């Protein structure tokens, strides 16, 4: 499982106060799409949940094609001050770590997305810089680029995400599209690519991978997207959505831009003229009243639960020593803490200790874990050990429990379909297999699952089509090899 960490320090315009202690009580607030845990008090936790809900709503309102319903929970860990943040992210305060003191970080873990933030910072109005830029960036990137068959081109995705990231949520409005000072500086002082070249940059391109030129790339993407959104006539948002649809349908960047905006050279000249202006426009969007956050359910976390949650963050950040210490504390408070076993299992999994990890997942499941990933992962371990009828029933039970806890995780749906097919009931496997592809149409593995189910249902042409799609979507040699093997198997089989 790949873990991603995104961090950004914002020091200008930041207001800071207070001290923290590790024994502060932790509160959990649940909004419709986010969970906030905080030692900064219930009011700040509710406000943080409300802010993230406003950003999510704004993304969906402006870009209805986005997939803001993510495949795993988003947990915002709101630290009351710098001392609390240091306990959550000690690596940024260690000797040799430089001067980085993050206001927010985004981490992808196996079971959730973590967003640790400092709850005691706010952007000064005169600067217009969002202190949670890094978190908004990562969340926006997921919403705009998750669960599509074809990823958005880098220039489009990064440009739109950069614009979204510097959004500031006030009590009655969301300020969207505020100028980003460091991008303005680079656009004015550093070189750039021609627009025709920018449109072709890929994740493997040296211009994107080099630390020397990546900031220029992001700045230029932001400048182009800001022009498309704010520097053109009133149909600008519709034009950007039209462009997104063409790109998601597989049209090349150059072809899509020409279809929507005409000449690439003419578009470049127009955005360069826009860039030379001293002031950038931005939008003010009305938001739902902050009073709505009063309806978010809340609870005080037990010491065991708060220790386990923070241990999970340390596991995601690769801090095994701190994670183990917190697991011990969790069990001192509750020896049979399922959360502590969830976290220990993921830590052992990360350390490539499969037997110990399986035992920890099994213990967590026995203690009625509420983690969808625990039940899914235990099922994958059991699948390796045999495929007799009793094992299949146990696997199916675990996967159905995982789906009951989170029905948006494509791998759980695919595993359920594969298990049912092995039991000889392909008709019952079609729904979860189809759901897996709907949730993650760009994943090679779930495409192959649906192909196998369709083949067993004698829908041969459809099966072959999904197998070919799996091959076209493969990103690694192993995936390409598996997809090709399935295609070859279908080719060898006699026609109906």
N, C-alpha and C positions, 0 to 999 in steps of 0.2 A: 504494500500500500504506500503510495507516495504521499508525503507530508509537505505542505507548503507553508512557508512563513513569510509574511510581508510586514515590514516595519518602516515607519517614517517618523522622524523627530521634527516637531514644529516648536520652535522656541520663541519666535517673534509674536508679540501680542498675546502672550499667554498669562493668565492670572492664576496664581497658585496660593493655596493656604492649607494649614492644618498639618497634623501629624497622625500616624497610624500605629496601631498595635495589632499583633497577630490574633489576640483574643477578642477582637471586636465581633459582635454578633453579625451573622450573614443572613440577609433577606433574599428570598426568591420571589420575583414578580414575573408572571406569564402574560404576555400579550398574545394576540392571535398567531403571530409568526415568529416571535422571539422569546427567549427566556433570559431574564437579567438576574444575576446574583450579585449582591453588593454588600459591602460593609460600610457604605456611606449613608445608610438610612433608607427607609421605604420611599420617601419623597423623591430622592435622586434616582432610585431604581426605577420608579414609575416614569419619571421624565425621560430616562434613557431609553426605556422600552418604547415610549411614545415617539421619540425622535426617530428611531430606526423604523417604526411603522410608517412615519411620514415619508421617509426616503423611499421605502418600498412602494408606497402608494403612488409617489411621484413617478417612479420608473414605469410602473404599469400604466399610468395615465398617459404618459408621453410616448411610451414605446410598448404598445399592446402585444407585440410579438415576443417580448422578453419572457423568460421562465423564472419568475421570482419565487416559485414554489420549489425549494431546494430539496436534495435527496436525503438530507439528514438535518437534525436540529441545529439552530444557530443559538449559541449561548454567549451572551455578553457578560463578561466579568468586570464589574465596575468597581475599581479600587478607590478608596476614599481620598488617597493622597499619594505622594511619592514613596513614603515608607511602605505602604501596602503594595504599590506597584513593584517595588524592589523585591518583596517576598514572592510575588507571582513570577517575575522575570529577572532573577538574580544575575543572569549572564550579562545584562546591559549595565550593571554596576560593578562588575569585576575588573580587576586590574588588567589593563591591556585591551579593554573593550572600546577604548576611545571615549568620546564625549557624549555618545548616544544615550539619551534618557527619553524613552518613547512615551508619547501621549496615548498611542494606541498601537496594537499589533493584531494581525490576523493569522490564525493558525488552522490548517486543515488536519483533523485527526480522523481515525477510522470511524468513530461513532458520532462525531459532531463537528461543527465549525466553532472555534473559539474566537472571541473578540475581546481580549483584555483592553480596557480603557481606563484612563484616569478620570474620575468623576468630578474632580475639583478644578478642571481647566475649562476655559471658554475663550473664544476668539474675540478680540477687540473689534468693534464695529469699523473703526477707521482703517483697519488692515484687511478685513474681509477674508481671513484665512481660517479654514476649518481645522481645528486641532486634531480631529479624528479623520484626517484626510486618508491615511493608510487603510483604516477599517472600511470607510466608505468605498475606497477604490476597490478593495478585494471583494466586498459584497456586491458592488455593481458589476464587477467583472464576471462573477458567478451568475448573476441574474441575466446578463446579456449573452453569455457564452456557454451556458450549461444545457445539456440535453438537446442539442441540435445535431442533426445528422452531419452537417458541415459546419465547422467553426467559422466564425466571422473573420474576415481578413484583419491582420494585426492593426493596420492603420485605422480602420473603422472602429474596432473594439476599443483600442487604447485611446483613441481620440474621444469617443463618447464617454468612456469611463473616467478619463481625466476631467472632462467637463462636469460630470456628475459628482466627482469626489470632493470638489470644493463647494459643496452645498451647505448652507448654514440654516438650521431650523430654529426659528424664533417662536414665541408664544402664539402668534397669529399668522405667520407666513414662513414660507421656505424660500430662501434666496438661492437661486439656481443659476449657474453660469458665471459666477464671480471670477474675475481675472486671477490667474495664478502667478504671483510675482516672479518665481524662478523660471517659469516658462517664458514670460515676457522678456526677461533679461537675456535668455539664450537666443530667442528669436531675433533680438536686436543686435547681439554681439557675436554670434557664432554662425558657422556655415549651415547649409541645409541641402537636402536632396531636391531635385526637380520633382514635381508632383507625379509625373509618370513613373519615376523611380520609386517614390514613396509607396505607391500603390502595389508594388511587387515585393516589398520586404516581407520575408517569412521568419518564423521562429528560429530557423537555422542560419539566417543571413548574418554575416559578420557585423553589419551595421547595427543589428538588433542585439547580438550577443556581446559585443564589446562594451565594456564599462565607459570607454571614452566617447562613444557615439550614441549609446542608448538614451541618455538624457536629451540629446538633440532630437532623436526620433520621437520620443514622447512629447516634447515641446511642439514639434511641427505637427504631429497628429492632433494635439489639442488645438493648435491654431487653425488648422483646416476645419475641424469639426465645429469650433466656435463660430467660424465664418458661416458654415452651412446652416447653423441654428439661429444665429443672431444678425448676420450681415446681409441677408437676402430678403426678398419680398415676403409677404405674409404667408405664403404657402411653404415656408422653409421646413417646418416640422413634418409636414406631409411628404415633402420631397425626401427627407432623410429616412422616413419609414418606408417609402417606396424603394429607396436604394437598399435598405436592409433586406427587404423581401427578395429582391433580385439576387443579392449576395447569398442569402440563405438557400435560395433555389439552385445555387451552383454557378451563377453567372460570374465571369471574371470581374475583378475590380474595375479594370479599364472599360470593359464593355458596359458594366452597370452604370458607371459614372457618366459615360457618354450618352447612354440612353436617357438618364434622368436630367443631366445638366448640360449636355452638349459637349463642346470642345474642351478637352482637358487643359490645353494651353490657355484658353480664355478663362477657365475656372481658376487656374493658378494665378493669372494676372489679377483677377478680381480679389482673391483672398490676400494676395500680397499688398494690394492697396488698402484693404481693410486692416491688415496687420500694422500698417504705418500710423494708424490713428492713435492718439494718446489715450483714449478712454474706450474700454470695451463695454458693450451692453450686457445686461443680465436680466433675468426674469424674477418677478416676485409672484409666488404661487400661494394662494390661500390654503391653509391647512385646517384639519379638524381641530376643534378646541382641545386644549390640553386637559380639560376636565374629564374627557373620555377615559383617560388613564386611571381614573378612580375606580373604574369597573374591572380593571385587570386583577385577577385573583393573586393573592400573595400568601406567603407563609414564612415562618422563621425556619431556617435550615438547622438541623441538628448538628452538633459538632462533628459527628461521624460523616454526615453528608457533605459538610463544607470541606473537611479534610480530603475526602475522596474526590470531590470535584476539582480541587486545586492540584491533587496528585495527578489527575488525568491531564490537566494542562501541562504539567511538568513532563509527563510521558510524551505528549505531542511535541514539546520543545526539545526533547532529547536529554532531559535532565533526570537520569535514573536515580541518582543519590537522593535528591530532594523528593522525588516521587515515592521512593521506598520509605523515607522517613515519615511522610504524610500518611501512607498506607498503615504504618505501625500506629500512628496517632488515631486514625479512624477506628482501628480494631480495639484500641484501648477503651474507646468510648462505646463501641458496639462490636463485640467479637464476631457476630454473624452479620456483618455489614455487606450486603450484596454489591454495593458500589465499590468497595475496596477490592473485591475479587474481580469485578469488571476491569478495573484499572490495572491490577496486577497481571491479569491475563494479557492485556494489550502490551504491557511492558515486556513480558516474557516472549510474546509473539514478536515484538520488535527486536528482541535480543536473539531471535532464532533458536528458541528452546521449545520445540513443538510439544513434547510430552508434558512439560510443566505448564505450558500455556493451556493445553487442552484440559488439564486437571483444574486449573483456575476457572476457566470458562464453565466447566461442569459444576463446580461449586457455586458459582454465581447463579447459574440457572436453577440449581437446587434451592437456592435461597430466594427464588422468585424475582430475579433481576428484571428491572424495567428497561434495560438497554436492548434495543433491537439488534445491535451488532453482536452482543454476546450470544444470543440464540442462533443467529446466522452463522457466526464463526464456528461455534461448536458443531453445528450441522456439517460444515465443510470438513472439519476434522473427522467426524464420524463417517463421512462418505468415503474417505480414503481407506478406511479399515475393512470395508466389505459392503456387499450389496444384497445380503439376504433379506427376506421379507420383513423380519423383525427390525433390522437396522433401518430399512426404508421407512417403516412406520415411525420410528423414533426421529429420523431426519425430517419427515414430513411434519410431525408435531412441532418440532423446534422451528422450522421455517415458517409455519403458519403463525406461531407465536411472534416471530420476528416481524412478519407482515402486519399482524394486529397492532403492534407497537409503532410501526412505521411502514406504510404501504407505498412510499415513494422511492424506496431503494430498489433499483432495477435488479441488482444481483440476487436479492432474496426472491424476487418473482421468478427469475430465470432458474434458480436452484429448485424452487418448488416445481416448476414445469419439468425439469430434467428428472426429478425424483418420481413424479407421477408417470412419466413416460416409461421409466425403468420398471415400474409396477404394472405396465401393460395397459394403461388407460389414456392413450394419447388425446382422446376427445376432451377429457377433463383437464389436460395440460394446456390446451390452446389459449384459454383466457389469461393465465399468468404469463405465458410466453409472449402473447401479444402485448400485455401490459408492460412487460420488461422492455420491449422495443419502443413502445410509446414513451416510456420514461427516459430512455437513453438510446435514441436511434443511431447514435454515432459509435456505439460500442460493438466491437467485433464479436465478443462472446455471446451476448444476448441475441444477436442476429443468428448465430449458429444454432442456438437453442431453438429459436422459432423455426429455422429451416428443418431441424430434426423432427420437431413435432409435426410440421406440415407434411414431411415425407411419410411419417407413420400414418398419417390420415389420407395417404394416396393423393395429396395435392402436390404433385411432383413439380410442375412448372413454377408454382409459388415457392416451393422449397429451394429450387435451383436459383431463383431470383434472389432470395435472401442470402444464400451461400455466396453468390457473386458479390452481393453488397458487403458481406462480411470481409471478403478479400479486399475490396476497394477501400474499406475503412480501416484495415489493419495498419498499425503503427510500428509494430516490431516484427522481427524475423520470425519469432515463435508464433505470433498471431497469423502472419501470412502463411506459414507452413500448415497450421491447423486448418485454416480456411481452405487452402488448396487441397488438403487431404479429404475434406468433406466434399468438395466439388468433384474430385476424382472418384470418390466412392459413389456419388450419385451417378456419375457417367458410366461406371461399370455395371450398375444395376440394370436389369432388363426393363423395358417399357411395360406399362400395365397391359 
